[in-house]
């Protein structure tokens, strides 16, 4: 039996690696799980009622691109939140944004770029689907480090010109996972100008855009519209998982120019898995409502304060600009993860599990990712145990 080689050298996914590392070991205290970024705040109370009122819709095939009510709700939210006007022909509902981030690469990556194998640039560390999308599209993934020196966002302009000329797609994430860095307007302007010069698309993963400390992050599509840039240059991806605490709903959307969306929708028609109709109606209601988002954001902002208090005076250990992860500096992420589990029962994720080693350097090697999703009291207990174990 022959299998494709392009996936043969992938490292194990982060969570099986973590289980293999820690599960054989006994925790040194009452376990506190600060690993996976699964929101634990309450989701909106209307969810069950909307599903119950529309159970007969399970007897119908779902609207492939998103039913009109859902697309209208998304368009209205984009207008309120970012001031951008997007018609239904520039939107598609997603069965989770991971689906969209993967399939958009297959739909939009050309077979050749300037006569050569195309390149897909991805941040390093990165959400693993970026690399898999590149490989599935028969492109070469190139990992661009995001470090403290670069503001925890990748400096794509520093990529050699010959690679940029082969680049078809650049994946970005703002607010970034795991660092919580936010791309400024100037960052987006520079990246859009680079995209024009080297003729590539920007895939902007904005799933953490509604979890922020002081100022709401801007969108790549928002800046593109302000600049009068070609709307085909940008695809943005949003989700209800973090915004509305609905990771199990598997609902998000992609927005881009009409020509790009035509190709993305065509692939969905043949190979996609649209969201069931009752869940599309839940999603429409969620995009229409901001009260639950504001309540959840207030709790995250309180968690930022907890982190700042616990790590007061410790450089590099405070809460981020946005998102709900701490990206803490350590000597060796994997060794520290084992130490924490054995001595305190606090469970974190080694930063190197989210990164690739390039030219001998792994930007996650000296970091651990800590998810601030637990209840406030449990989070404070876990962070204090972490601090006392690692930094004192």
C-alpha atoms as one frame of an Amber mdcrd trajectory, in Angstrom:
protein
   0.000   0.000   0.000   1.376   3.420  -0.997   0.628   6.548   1.034   1.297
  10.214   0.200   4.731  11.363   1.274   3.865  15.018   1.816   2.423  14.282
   5.280   5.065  11.727   6.283   7.417  14.038   8.200   4.821  15.846  10.296
   5.484  15.889  14.038   2.816  14.370  16.248  -0.095  16.683  16.969   0.303
  18.705  20.163  -2.289  16.927  22.294  -1.147  13.310  21.736   2.404  14.519
  22.426   1.302  16.130  25.675  -0.606  13.029  26.781   2.406  10.844  26.035
   4.577  13.220  28.062   2.408  13.601  31.160  -0.120  10.777  31.421   2.420
   8.194  32.702   3.288  10.590  35.555   1.422  11.247  38.792   0.397  14.869
  39.428   1.976  16.529  42.432  -1.230  18.182  43.558  -4.883  18.655  42.676
  -4.830  18.881  38.863  -5.396  22.269  37.230  -5.703  21.983  33.455  -4.402
  25.133  31.751  -3.615  23.533  28.391  -6.327  23.583  25.742  -7.948  26.857
  24.732 -11.493  25.642  25.228 -13.660  28.483  26.580 -15.480  27.627  29.784
 -17.584  30.752  30.205 -21.323  30.272  29.782 -22.583  30.317  26.227 -25.696
  32.402  25.434 -28.859  31.242  27.165 -30.892  31.333  23.948 -28.986  28.450
  22.327 -31.179  25.610  23.588 -34.407  27.486  22.823 -33.394  28.180  19.205
 -32.455  24.538  18.642 -35.643  23.272  20.295 -37.815  25.582  18.183 -36.208
  24.379  14.958 -35.619  20.641  15.411 -37.631  19.846  12.251 -34.848  21.548
  10.285 -32.625  18.548  11.066 -34.774  16.755   8.498 -33.445  18.975   5.700
 -30.098  19.236   3.983 -28.286  22.330   5.274 -27.865  25.452   3.161 -24.450
  24.875   1.658 -23.091  28.434   1.830 -25.162  29.503   4.818 -28.861  30.286
   5.002 -29.848  33.901   4.285 -30.567  34.750   7.931 -27.062  33.680   8.930
 -25.260  35.495   6.124 -27.268  38.650   6.847 -26.383  38.450  10.549 -22.684
  38.022   9.746 -22.723  40.924   7.283 -24.440  43.150   9.847 -21.857  42.200
  12.494 -18.966  42.967  10.142 -20.508  46.388   9.499 -20.986  47.126  13.208
 -17.664  45.755  14.346 -15.280  46.758  11.560 -17.246  49.210   9.417 -16.913
  47.013   6.312 -19.735  46.375   3.865 -19.790  42.790   2.629 -22.558  41.287
   0.523 -23.728  37.684   0.711 -21.611  36.854  -2.363 -18.508  37.594  -0.272
 -19.401  35.324   2.668 -19.662  31.643   3.452 -20.585  29.961   6.721 -18.043
  27.442   7.974 -18.313  24.239   9.943 -15.641  25.588  12.257 -12.907  27.893
  10.992 -10.387  25.052  10.862 -12.390  23.745   7.892 -12.173  27.123   6.192
  -8.478  27.708   6.888  -7.702  24.306   5.364 -10.048  24.308   2.389  -9.313
  27.885   1.345  -5.706  26.870   0.687  -6.853  24.033  -1.564  -9.347  26.274
  -3.347  -7.051  29.275  -3.896  -3.446  28.076  -4.031  -2.221  27.834  -7.661
  -0.295  24.803  -8.893   2.655  27.028  -9.873   3.759  30.518  -8.883   6.163
  32.317 -11.215   6.980  28.980 -12.815   7.911  27.245  -9.561   6.318  25.327
  -6.691   4.229  27.782  -4.655   5.124  28.777  -1.112   2.764  29.270   1.818
   4.169  31.418   4.631   2.983  30.706   8.155   3.829  32.202  11.544   6.028
  30.120  13.805   4.526  29.221  16.357   1.322  28.497  14.463  -2.060  26.794
  14.431  -1.225  23.407  12.944  -3.871  23.531  10.206  -1.880  26.258   8.402
   0.921  23.819   7.584  -1.461  21.003   6.683  -3.393  23.324   4.363  -0.149
  24.222   2.608   0.876  20.591   2.180  -2.590  19.531   1.003  -2.417  22.251
  -1.650   0.943  20.812  -2.801   2.723  23.997  -1.690   5.904  24.404   0.322
   5.255  25.652   3.878   7.829  28.202   5.040   7.843  29.040   8.750   8.497
  32.665   9.756   9.434  33.076  13.402   7.429  35.367  15.667   9.641  36.299
  18.599   9.862  38.958  21.260  12.208  40.880  18.939   9.531  41.000  16.215
   6.728  41.920  18.624   5.496  38.304  18.582   4.237  38.787  15.022   6.134
  37.417  12.009   8.224  39.859   9.988   7.193  38.710   6.524   9.090  41.564
   4.875  12.330  39.949   6.077  11.639  36.831   3.996  14.026  36.651   1.004
  12.613  38.161  -2.185  12.956  34.930  -4.175  10.709  33.151  -1.650   8.224
  36.030  -1.593   8.013  35.833  -5.382   6.924  32.191  -5.052   4.521  32.943
  -2.204   0.855  32.337  -2.975  -0.626  32.586   0.530   0.408  34.109   3.847
  -1.343  32.847   6.961  -1.589  35.356   9.790  -3.235  35.265  13.206  -4.211
  38.418  15.082  -4.668  38.392  18.004  -2.000  35.740  17.763  -2.162  32.256
  19.231  -0.246  31.642  21.463   1.353  35.044  22.102  -1.688  37.343  22.233
  -0.037  40.000  20.036  -2.258  42.305  17.982  -1.447  43.479  14.463  -1.701
  47.263  14.178  -3.091  49.163  11.217   0.462  49.852  10.100   1.311  46.162
  10.281  -1.636  45.346   8.021  -0.812  48.198   5.658   2.763  46.972   5.288
   1.642  43.392   4.731  -0.961  44.447   2.157   1.670  46.474   0.321   3.974
  43.431   0.370   1.121  41.319  -1.000   0.661  43.751  -3.875   4.375  43.778
  -4.667   4.739  39.987  -4.643   1.163  39.054  -5.642  -0.003  36.813  -2.808
  -3.160  36.413  -0.729  -3.447  37.011   3.018  -5.407  34.468   5.073  -6.175
  36.314   8.315  -7.227  34.088  11.219  -9.116  36.482  13.514 -10.784  34.003
  15.860  -9.592  35.804  19.010 -10.647  39.282  17.883 -13.355  39.663  20.548
 -11.141  38.794  23.531  -9.067  41.898  24.238  -7.772  44.034  27.078  -8.022
  47.731  26.177  -8.766  48.257  22.469 -10.642  46.095  19.949  -8.231  44.692
  17.333  -8.610  45.813  13.725  -9.322  43.359  10.920  -7.206  42.806   7.823
 -10.341  43.290   5.733 -11.080  46.554   7.519  -7.641  47.963   6.708  -7.812
  46.660   3.136 -11.089  48.515   2.609  -9.683  51.687   4.177  -6.721  51.496
   1.782  -8.843  50.698  -1.251  -6.909  47.451  -1.690  -8.106  44.628  -3.911
 -10.633  42.661  -1.783  -9.378  39.442  -3.397  -6.086  39.923  -1.530  -7.609
  39.100   1.849  -9.606  36.224   3.291 -10.645  36.654   6.921 -11.810  33.833
   9.178 -13.959  34.289  12.279 -15.505  31.906  14.772 -18.133  31.691  17.490
 -15.915  29.357  19.530 -14.082  32.109  21.420 -16.431  35.040  20.814 -19.550
  33.263  22.089 -18.070  30.356  24.086 -19.504  27.878  21.575 -16.597  25.650
  20.495 -18.960  22.682  20.147 -21.235  24.520  17.725 -18.478  24.402  15.077
 -19.580  27.621  13.473 -17.611  30.379  11.808 -17.323  32.171   8.499 -14.926
  33.253   5.784 -15.144  36.571   3.945 -13.171  37.666   0.899 -13.587  39.111
  -2.579 -16.352  37.664  -4.776 -13.974  35.809  -7.094 -12.132  34.138  -4.230
 -15.428  33.210  -2.609 -16.646  31.667  -5.858 -13.739  29.220  -5.747 -14.110
  28.524  -2.018 -17.840  27.908  -2.433 -17.266  25.631  -5.413 -15.013  23.396
  -3.341 -17.584  23.348  -0.518 -20.273  22.249  -3.010 -18.251  19.155  -3.861
 -16.429  18.322  -0.641 -17.706  20.419   2.250 -19.782  19.704   5.344 -22.188
  22.596   5.972 -23.543  23.353   9.416 -26.957  21.759  10.210 -29.865  24.160
   9.779 -30.840  24.546  13.472 -27.218  25.326  14.312 -27.086  27.909  11.541
 -30.050  29.619  13.205 -28.242  29.544  16.559 -25.207  31.082  14.871 -27.318
  33.832  13.306 -28.734  34.722  16.721 -25.259  34.704  18.276 -23.825  37.118
  15.688 -26.757  39.456  16.354 -26.194  39.612  20.113 -23.326  41.486  21.810
 -24.434  41.328  25.448 -23.054  37.827  26.033 -19.795  38.791  24.287 -19.309
  41.826  26.505 -20.014  39.794  29.649 -17.483  37.158  28.664 -14.893  39.783
  27.718 -15.256  41.406  31.135 -14.379  38.088  32.749 -11.282  37.716  30.566
 -10.252  41.243  31.460 -10.563  40.284  35.121  -8.342  37.279  34.386  -5.750
  39.582  32.825  -5.718  41.428  36.157  -5.264  38.147  38.037  -2.279  37.229
  35.844  -0.738  40.671  36.227  -1.094  40.494  39.998   0.325  36.965  40.274
   3.322  37.780  38.080   3.863  41.350  39.241   7.444  42.463  38.688   8.341
  39.438  36.558   9.356  40.562  33.080   7.589  38.809  30.225   5.049  37.074
  32.441   2.117  39.482  32.375  -1.168  39.076  30.538  -1.234  39.706  26.776
  -2.885  42.437  24.706  -5.626  40.041  23.611  -6.646  36.401  23.509  -6.598
  34.173  26.556  -3.135  32.632  26.599  -0.022  33.420  28.604   3.212  32.793
  26.660   5.627  32.451  29.518   9.439  32.404  29.241  11.189  29.353  30.696
  14.483  27.536  30.200  13.026  24.479  28.471   9.294  24.191  27.812   9.048
  20.408  27.841  11.184  19.956  30.955   9.243  22.668  32.787   5.913  21.105
  31.790   6.997  17.823  33.400   8.288  19.623  36.515   5.035  21.541  36.960
   2.879  18.437  36.623   4.998  16.345  38.959   5.364  18.996  41.627   2.069
  20.943  41.510  -0.503  19.202  39.281  -0.654  22.236  36.976  -0.881  21.123
  33.358   0.446  23.416  30.609   1.596  23.018  27.001   5.250  23.173  25.901
   5.676  25.984  23.390   7.774  23.816  21.085   4.709  21.629  20.433   3.200
  24.612  18.580   6.350  25.437  16.613   8.750  24.013  14.039  12.530  23.982
  14.277  14.040  25.920  11.363  17.809  26.207  10.923  18.283  24.869  14.461
  15.922  27.386  16.083  12.505  26.648  17.579  10.817  29.873  18.800   8.637
  27.929  21.226  11.443  25.974  22.882  11.871  28.405  25.776   8.148  29.006
  26.330   5.043  27.399  27.787   1.476  28.236  26.799  -0.987  28.699  29.635
  -4.698  28.933  28.817  -6.637  31.333  31.046  -9.961  29.572  30.586 -10.534
  28.092  34.054 -12.828  29.657  36.613 -11.207  32.673  38.236 -10.475  31.030
  41.588  -9.025  27.905  39.975  -6.995  30.012  37.546  -5.514  32.087  40.353
  -4.604  28.947  42.286  -2.985  27.405  39.221  -1.021  30.533  38.314   0.244
  30.989  41.864   1.389  27.361  41.985   3.109  27.824  38.612   4.826  30.987
  39.739   6.076  29.518  43.003   7.334  26.391  41.247   9.118  28.047  38.331
  10.024  31.597  39.234  10.748  31.594  42.984
